[in-house]
Amino acid sequence: MKTPTMKTALALCAVCSLSALTLGCEKKEAPHTDDSASDAGSKQANKVANDEPDLAAAVESVSAAKALGGGAAGGPPPNGIFGPGEADKAAAKGSAAQFTLGSDGAEPRVTLGAAPKPGTKRSGSIDLATQSDPQQGAIPIQFTLSLEASKPKAEGDAGATLTQMSVKITGAKINAPGVPADLSAAVGKLKGAHVDYQIGADGAASNVHLEIPKGVDPGFRDPVQALSDLFVGLAMPFPSKPIGLGAYWMVTTRDVLMGLDVVTYRLVKVEKIEGTEVSLSVNTKRYAASPAFELEGLPPDAPKIMGEFRSQAEGKLTMNAGEALPKSAEIQSLIGAALGPAESKQRAMVQVQTRAGLTLNP
C-alpha cells in the first residue's frame, strides 16, 4: 500500500497550527465569557489548576467544571479520537467558544483587546517551514502580507457584532539560497491570495474563506491554507476583566481543520508584562471528532479512517494592552495520524512538523 503523499502530509498541517491555534470554519453563536460561567465551574477550575497549570490538568478541569455545571463532560480520548457523539459533549458544532478563567493573575493588571476595530490596518511577514520527512529538511516559505479590519456587509445572526478581517499575500518566496528559478516563480504566484474571516465580540473567528489565484501549482496551495489556519488560530477570546502576571485561561472550540473535524483546547498563560507589552504562552491540543480521514490528495488505496490522532502545538505571543492582534508570534506544532483501524498491526503513518514566525508592524 502506498503511503500518503507530501501534499497530503501538508494538508494535515493544522496550525501551521496553530494553528492552531483555533480555526473556526463553523459559525459561532453569541459570545461566551468568564462572566457568564457557572460558579461551580469556576470553583472547580480554580481548584484543579495551580500557579503553573499544564494543559492536561486544564483540560480535565474544564471537563469536570462542565459536569458540575450540569452538562455532559466529554473528556479527552486517549487515542486522540472521540467516540460517537462524545465530541458534541465537549464542544458542539456551531457553538460559541467556551471560556474558563483559572486565575486573573497578580497586580498590576492590564486589559487585552477583543476584536480589532474596523479601519485597523497592519502589514507584516510570516516565515513558515513544514517538514513531513525527518530525512529531508523543512520547506521555508516567507510571506509578506497586509491585514485590514472592516465592517461586514451583513450583520451577524441576532444582530451579533462582527468584524470582517482580510489578510492578503503581497509577496511569497522560498527563504533559502540557491532556489531554482522555476521553483521560485511557482511560489511567487501565491501573491494575491487572501484569507477572509470574521471575528465576533468574544474574539473568536468564524466564516473563513480562502482564495488562491488561478495558475498556482496545487502543491503550493497547502502552505497558504496553513497561513490561513495560523491567522484564524490567533483570533481567540481574551478575559473581559484585567489580567496580570500568572493569569491563565482555557479556550475550547469545535473547528474544521483541513477537512478534519476537531475539538481544540488552548491553555493561555501570561508569562510577562512590561509596561503595556504582554507576553503570552499558548499550549494547544486537538482531538479528532471522528476517525474519518477523507482528505484530498490521498492515494486511492489509502485507508480512509484513523486509528490514532495526535495534534499539539506550543506558541509565544507578544501583544500590547488593549490590542487584539499580536505584534509577534512563534509557533511550533506536531500533527500525526495512524491510518487504518486501531486493531491493525501495520498502519501507515502521517506526521508533519511546522514552525511559524509572525511579525506585524504597528
C-alpha positions in Angstrom: 0.0 0.0 0.0 1.2 3.5 -0.8 1.8 6.0 2.0 0.3 9.5 1.9 2.0 12.0 -0.4 3.8 15.2 0.6 0.7 17.1 -0.4 -1.5 15.0 1.9 1.0 15.4 4.8 0.9 19.2 4.3 -2.9 19.0 4.3 -2.6 17.7 7.8 -0.7 20.7 9.0 -3.2 22.1 11.4 -1.6 25.3 12.5 1.0 25.8 10.9 -1.3 25.4 13.6 -1.9 26.6 15.0 -2.8 26.9 14.3 -3.8 26.2 15.8 -4.0 27.8 17.3 -8.3 27.6 16.7 -9.7 27.7 13.2 -13.3 28.3 13.1 -14.8 27.4 9.8 -18.0 26.9 11.7 -20.5 29.7 12.6 -20.2 30.9 16.2 -23.2 31.9 18.3 -23.4 34.6 20.9 -20.1 35.2 22.8 -19.5 33.3 26.0 -17.2 35.0 28.6 -15.9 34.2 32.0 -18.6 36.5 33.5 -21.3 34.0 32.4 -19.6 30.9 33.6 -21.3 28.9 36.4 -20.0 29.4 39.9 -19.5 25.7 40.2 -17.4 25.6 37.0 -15.2 28.5 38.1 -14.6 27.0 41.5 -13.7 23.6 40.0 -11.3 25.2 37.5 -9.6 27.1 40.3 -9.4 24.1 42.5 -7.8 21.8 39.9 -5.4 24.3 38.3 -2.4 25.8 40.2 0.1 28.6 39.6 1.8 26.6 36.8 -1.1 24.6 35.3 -0.3 22.2 32.5 -2.6 21.6 29.5 -3.7 18.1 30.6 -4.8 19.3 34.0 -6.6 22.3 32.5 -8.5 20.0 30.1 -9.6 17.8 32.9 -10.5 20.9 34.9 -12.8 22.1 32.1 -14.5 18.7 31.7 -15.1 18.5 35.5 -16.4 22.0 35.6 -18.9 21.2 32.8 -20.1 18.2 34.8 -20.6 20.2 37.9 -22.5 22.8 35.9 -25.0 20.2 34.8 -23.5 19.5 31.3 -22.1 16.3 30.0 -18.3 16.0 30.2 -16.7 14.7 27.1 -13.2 14.0 28.4 -10.2 13.9 26.1 -9.9 10.4 24.4 -6.6 8.5 25.0 -6.2 7.7 21.3 -6.9 11.3 20.2 -10.2 10.4 18.6 -13.6 10.9 20.2 -16.2 8.2 20.2 -19.6 8.6 18.6 -21.4 11.7 20.0 -18.6 12.4 22.5 -17.2 15.4 20.7 -20.5 17.2 20.9 -20.4 16.9 24.6 -17.0 18.6 24.7 -17.9 21.3 22.1 -21.0 21.1 19.9 -20.8 22.1 16.2 -21.6 25.8 15.7 -21.3 26.6 19.4 -19.6 29.6 20.8 -16.1 29.4 22.1 -16.1 28.1 25.7 -14.0 30.2 28.1 -12.8 29.2 31.6 -10.7 31.7 33.6 -8.4 29.9 36.1 -6.7 33.0 37.6 -6.6 36.7 36.8 -3.0 36.9 38.0 -1.2 39.4 40.1 -1.2 43.2 40.2 -0.6 45.3 38.2 -3.2 44.1 35.6 -3.9 45.1 32.0 -6.8 44.6 29.7 -6.4 42.8 26.4 -8.4 43.7 23.3 -11.3 41.8 21.8 -12.0 42.1 18.0 -9.8 44.6 16.1 -11.7 47.8 15.4 -12.9 48.5 11.8 -10.3 50.5 10.0 -7.3 48.7 11.7 -4.6 48.0 9.2 -1.3 46.1 9.6 1.5 44.8 7.4 4.0 42.2 8.2 5.6 38.9 7.3 5.4 35.2 8.2 8.2 32.7 7.9 6.6 29.2 7.5 8.5 25.9 7.4 6.9 22.5 7.2 8.6 19.1 7.4 6.9 15.7 6.8 10.0 13.6 6.2 12.7 13.6 9.0 15.3 12.7 6.5 14.6 15.9 4.5 14.9 19.5 5.5 11.9 21.8 6.2 10.5 23.8 3.3 10.9 27.5 4.3 8.5 30.0 2.7 8.4 33.7 3.6 5.1 35.5 3.0 4.7 39.3 3.1 1.2 40.4 3.8 -1.3 43.1 4.6 -4.2 42.8 7.1 -7.3 45.0 7.3 -10.3 45.0 9.6 -13.7 46.4 8.3 -17.4 46.3 9.0 -19.1 43.3 7.4 -21.5 43.8 4.6 -24.2 42.0 6.5 -24.9 41.8 10.3 -24.5 38.6 12.1 -27.3 36.4 13.4 -29.4 38.1 16.0 -27.5 41.3 15.4 -24.3 39.9 16.7 -21.3 42.3 16.4 -18.8 41.1 13.8 -15.6 42.4 12.4 -14.6 41.5 8.8 -10.9 40.5 8.5 -8.9 40.3 5.3 -5.3 39.0 5.0 -3.7 39.5 1.6 -0.4 37.9 0.5 1.6 40.7 -1.1 4.7 38.5 -1.8 6.0 35.0 -1.4 9.4 33.4 -1.8 11.4 30.4 -0.6 13.7 31.7 2.1 16.8 29.7 1.2 19.8 30.2 -1.1 20.2 28.6 -4.5 16.5 28.2 -5.2 15.8 27.1 -8.8 14.2 29.8 -10.9 11.2 27.7 -11.8 10.5 26.9 -8.2 10.9 30.5 -7.2 8.5 31.5 -9.9 5.9 28.9 -8.8 6.0 30.2 -5.2 5.8 33.8 -6.4 2.4 33.0 -8.0 1.0 32.9 -4.5 1.0 36.7 -4.5 -2.6 37.9 -4.5 -4.0 35.0 -2.4 -6.2 36.2 0.5 -7.9 34.9 3.6 -11.2 36.4 4.7 -12.9 35.7 8.1 -15.0 37.3 10.7 -14.3 37.9 14.4 -17.1 38.1 16.9 -17.3 40.2 20.0 -15.7 37.4 22.0 -12.6 37.5 19.7 -13.2 34.1 18.1 -13.1 33.6 14.3 -15.8 32.2 12.0 -16.9 32.2 8.3 -13.5 31.5 6.9 -12.9 31.9 3.1 -9.6 31.2 1.4 -9.0 32.3 -2.2 -5.9 31.4 -4.2 -5.0 32.9 -7.6 -5.5 30.7 -10.7 -2.4 29.1 -12.0 -0.9 28.3 -8.6 0.6 24.8 -8.6 -1.6 22.5 -6.4 1.5 21.6 -4.4 1.8 25.2 -3.1 -1.8 25.6 -2.1 -1.4 23.9 1.3 1.1 26.5 2.7 -1.5 29.2 2.1 -4.0 27.1 3.9 -1.5 26.8 6.7 -1.1 30.5 6.8 -4.9 30.8 6.9 -5.0 28.4 9.8 -2.4 30.4 11.6 -4.2 33.8 11.4 -7.6 32.3 12.3 -6.0 30.5 15.2 -4.6 33.7 16.6 -8.2 35.0 16.8 -9.2 33.9 20.3 -11.3 35.1 23.2 -9.5 37.0 26.0 -10.7 37.7 29.5 -13.2 40.6 29.8 -11.5 41.7 33.0 -8.0 43.0 33.6 -5.3 40.2 33.9 -1.8 40.2 35.4 1.3 38.1 35.6 0.4 34.5 36.2 -3.1 34.7 34.8 -4.3 31.7 32.8 -7.4 30.6 31.0 -8.7 27.8 28.8 -10.5 28.2 25.4 -12.4 25.2 23.9 -13.7 25.3 20.4 -15.1 23.0 17.7 -13.2 23.5 14.5 -12.9 22.3 10.9 -9.2 21.9 10.2 -8.1 21.0 6.7 -11.2 18.8 6.3 -10.8 17.2 9.8 -13.5 17.8 12.4 -11.6 18.5 15.7 -12.1 19.8 19.2 -9.4 22.3 20.2 -8.2 23.0 23.8 -5.9 26.0 24.3 -4.3 26.9 27.6 -3.1 30.5 27.6 -0.8 31.9 30.3 0.5 35.4 31.0 4.3 34.9 31.1 5.5 38.6 31.3 4.2 42.1 31.5 6.5 45.0 30.8 4.6 48.3 30.7 1.9 47.8 28.2 3.5 44.9 26.5 2.2 41.4 27.4 3.9 38.1 26.6 1.6 35.0 26.4 2.3 31.3 26.0 -0.3 29.2 24.3 -0.3 25.4 24.5 -2.8 23.6 22.2 -4.2 20.1 21.9 -6.7 18.9 19.3 -8.7 15.8 19.2 -10.5 14.4 16.2 -14.3 14.3 16.4 -14.4 11.0 14.5 -12.0 8.5 12.9 -12.9 9.7 9.4 -9.9 10.6 7.3 -11.1 11.6 3.8 -8.8 14.3 2.6 -8.0 15.5 -0.9 -4.7 14.0 -2.2 -4.9 10.6 -0.6 -3.9 7.7 -2.8 -6.9 5.6 -3.9 -5.8 2.6 -1.8 -5.0 4.6 1.4 -7.2 3.9 4.5 -10.0 6.4 5.0 -10.0 6.1 8.8 -7.6 6.8 11.6 -6.7 4.5 14.4 -4.9 7.2 16.3 -4.6 11.0 16.1 -2.1 13.4 17.8 -2.0 17.2 17.5 -0.2 19.6 19.8 1.4 23.0 19.5 3.3 25.5 21.6 3.3 29.2 20.9 4.6 32.5 22.2 2.6 35.7 21.5 3.6 39.3 22.2 0.9 42.0 22.2 0.1 45.4 23.5 -2.6 46.0 26.1 -5.9 46.9 24.5 -4.9 45.2 21.3 -6.5 42.0 19.8 -3.7 41.4 17.3 -0.2 40.2 18.3 2.9 42.2 17.5 4.8 38.9 17.0 4.2 35.2 17.4 6.3 32.0 17.3 4.5 28.6 17.0 5.7 25.1 16.7 3.4 22.2 16.0 3.3 18.5 15.5 0.5 16.7 13.8 0.3 12.9 13.4 -2.1 10.2 12.4 -2.0 6.5 12.2 -4.2 5.4 9.3 -6.3 2.2 9.4 -8.3 0.5 12.1 -6.9 0.7 15.6 -6.6 -3.1 15.7 -4.4 -3.2 12.6 -0.8 -4.4 13.2 0.6 -2.3 10.4 -0.6 1.2 9.8 0.5 4.0 7.5 1.8 7.0 9.5 1.5 10.6 8.6 3.4 13.2 10.5 4.0 16.9 10.0 6.2 19.3 12.0 5.7 23.0 11.5 7.5 26.2 12.6 5.9 29.6 12.0 7.2 33.1 12.9 4.9 36.1 12.5 5.7 39.8 12.8 3.1 42.5 12.4 4.0 46.2 12.1 2.1 48.9 14.0 
